[in-house]
Amino acid sequence: MTASLFDDPPQPAGPPEVLEPGAVVLRGFALAQATDLLAAVQQITAQAPFRHLVTPGGLTMSVAMTNCGALGWVSDRSGYRYDPIDPQTGQSWPTMPLLFRQLAREAAETAGFAGFAPDACLINRYAPGARLSLHQDRDEGNYAHPIVSVSLGVPAMFLWGGAQRADKTRRIALLHGDVVVWGGPARLRFHGVLPLPEAHHPLTGAHRINLTFRKAG
């Protein structure tokens, strides 16, 4: 990742960058709301703290996460699933803020997916070195709805793959305020994030915060 990725000033929202049919990058789409989004994340994590989940195979994920909305994504030795209850607190997940729902709906509509109404928001916190291996978002069961992914804080290198894990991947630099939306024919594409580099952002310090909106129920 080049130094210019961190030195360039934030850019205003531009036209969608098409990755393939059904998948676009919306540059700077969340910039105007970034401070409010991060403040909402702080309120959510005060109720449902970040934690490092364990995979069914017993590995601890490097990315810390939590959820808000009617459903939350969880993982443990018994498998991956959505649950209305936070297993760490025994309480319902925090309510998804209106700002979150509006941003997700507007981003999806801009990408060509009208009427998106997410019921789950996965909130991921990347520290230096944290990564997300190539995977598909399959736990929702119904693939008629898109995925909306919002990047905040330290830039990251997003991997965009194909229908098979072994397919060639593209590297896409995601900056603070960028939003990626994929659905339709691209809904089950493999994707991931390379290890987060050492860097600093004035709003998030050394971290990257990612909001991933899904319709799971």
Solvent accessible surface area in square Angstrom, and as a share of the most:
residue,aa,sasa,rsa
1,M,93,0.42
2,T,93,0.54
3,A,72,0.56
4,S,60,0.38
5,L,25,0.12
6,F,72,0.30
7,D,107,0.55
8,D,80,0.41
9,P,91,0.57
10,P,96,0.60
11,Q,96,0.43
12,P,107,0.67
13,A,65,0.50
14,G,35,0.33
15,P,112,0.70
16,P,58,0.37
17,E,75,0.34
18,V,101,0.58
19,L,18,0.09
20,E,38,0.17
21,P,102,0.64
22,G,23,0.22
23,A,0,0.00
24,V,14,0.08
25,V,0,0.00
26,L,3,0.02
27,R,53,0.19
28,G,6,0.06
29,F,48,0.20
30,A,0,0.00
31,L,43,0.21
32,A,104,0.81
33,Q,46,0.20
34,A,3,0.02
35,T,88,0.51
36,D,88,0.45
37,L,0,0.00
38,L,23,0.12
39,A,48,0.37
40,A,13,0.10
41,V,7,0.04
42,Q,135,0.60
43,Q,126,0.56
44,I,5,0.03
45,T,25,0.15
46,A,86,0.67
47,Q,114,0.51
48,A,2,0.01
49,P,53,0.34
50,F,39,0.16
51,R,28,0.10
52,H,94,0.42
53,L,16,0.08
54,V,51,0.29
55,T,23,0.13
56,P,44,0.28
57,G,65,0.62
58,G,31,0.29
59,L,132,0.66
60,T,90,0.52
61,M,41,0.18
62,S,54,0.35
63,V,7,0.04
64,A,2,0.01
65,M,7,0.03
66,T,0,0.00
67,N,2,0.01
68,C,0,0.00
69,G,9,0.09
70,A,71,0.55
71,L,33,0.17
72,G,0,0.00
73,W,28,0.10
74,V,4,0.02
75,S,6,0.04
76,D,51,0.26
77,R,164,0.60
78,S,97,0.63
79,G,15,0.15
80,Y,103,0.39
81,R,84,0.31
82,Y,37,0.14
83,D,38,0.20
84,P,71,0.45
85,I,71,0.36
86,D,1,0.00
87,P,85,0.53
88,Q,97,0.43
89,T,53,0.31
90,G,47,0.46
91,Q,121,0.54
92,S,80,0.52
93,W,12,0.04
94,P,9,0.06
95,T,114,0.66
96,M,7,0.03
97,P,35,0.22
98,L,102,0.51
99,L,42,0.21
100,F,0,0.00
101,R,92,0.34
102,Q,63,0.28
103,L,0,0.00
104,A,0,0.00
105,R,98,0.36
106,E,77,0.35
107,A,0,0.00
108,A,0,0.00
109,E,104,0.47
110,T,66,0.38
111,A,21,0.16
112,G,64,0.61
113,F,41,0.17
114,A,87,0.68
115,G,66,0.63
116,F,6,0.02
117,A,64,0.49
118,P,11,0.07
119,D,24,0.13
120,A,0,0.00
121,C,0,0.00
122,L,7,0.03
123,I,0,0.00
124,N,16,0.08
125,R,81,0.29
126,Y,2,0.01
127,A,39,0.31
128,P,47,0.30
129,G,44,0.43
130,A,4,0.03
131,R,119,0.43
132,L,56,0.28
133,S,58,0.37
134,L,36,0.18
135,H,46,0.21
136,Q,41,0.18
137,D,5,0.03
138,R,117,0.43
139,D,62,0.32
140,E,11,0.05
141,G,58,0.56
142,N,77,0.39
143,Y,69,0.26
144,A,81,0.63
145,H,55,0.24
146,P,6,0.04
147,I,1,0.00
148,V,0,0.00
149,S,10,0.06
150,V,0,0.00
151,S,3,0.02
152,L,1,0.01
153,G,0,0.00
154,V,2,0.01
155,P,14,0.09
156,A,1,0.01
157,M,31,0.14
158,F,10,0.04
159,L,21,0.10
160,W,6,0.02
161,G,6,0.06
162,G,13,0.12
163,A,51,0.39
164,Q,116,0.52
165,R,140,0.51
166,A,103,0.80
167,D,57,0.30
168,K,187,0.79
169,T,43,0.25
170,R,115,0.42
171,R,168,0.61
172,I,14,0.07
173,A,29,0.23
174,L,2,0.01
175,L,45,0.22
176,H,22,0.10
177,G,0,0.00
178,D,5,0.02
179,V,0,0.00
180,V,1,0.00
181,V,0,0.00
182,W,4,0.01
183,G,0,0.00
184,G,44,0.42
185,P,95,0.60
186,A,0,0.00
187,R,7,0.02
188,L,47,0.23
189,R,56,0.20
190,F,16,0.07
191,H,8,0.04
192,G,0,0.00
193,V,6,0.04
194,L,42,0.21
195,P,68,0.43
196,L,4,0.02
197,P,36,0.23
198,E,143,0.64
199,A,26,0.20
200,H,141,0.63
201,H,25,0.11
202,P,115,0.72
203,L,85,0.42
204,T,21,0.12
205,G,25,0.24
206,A,36,0.28
207,H,59,0.26
208,R,4,0.01
209,I,11,0.05
210,N,7,0.04
211,L,0,0.00
212,T,9,0.05
213,F,0,0.00
214,R,19,0.07
215,K,58,0.24
216,A,18,0.14
217,G,74,0.71
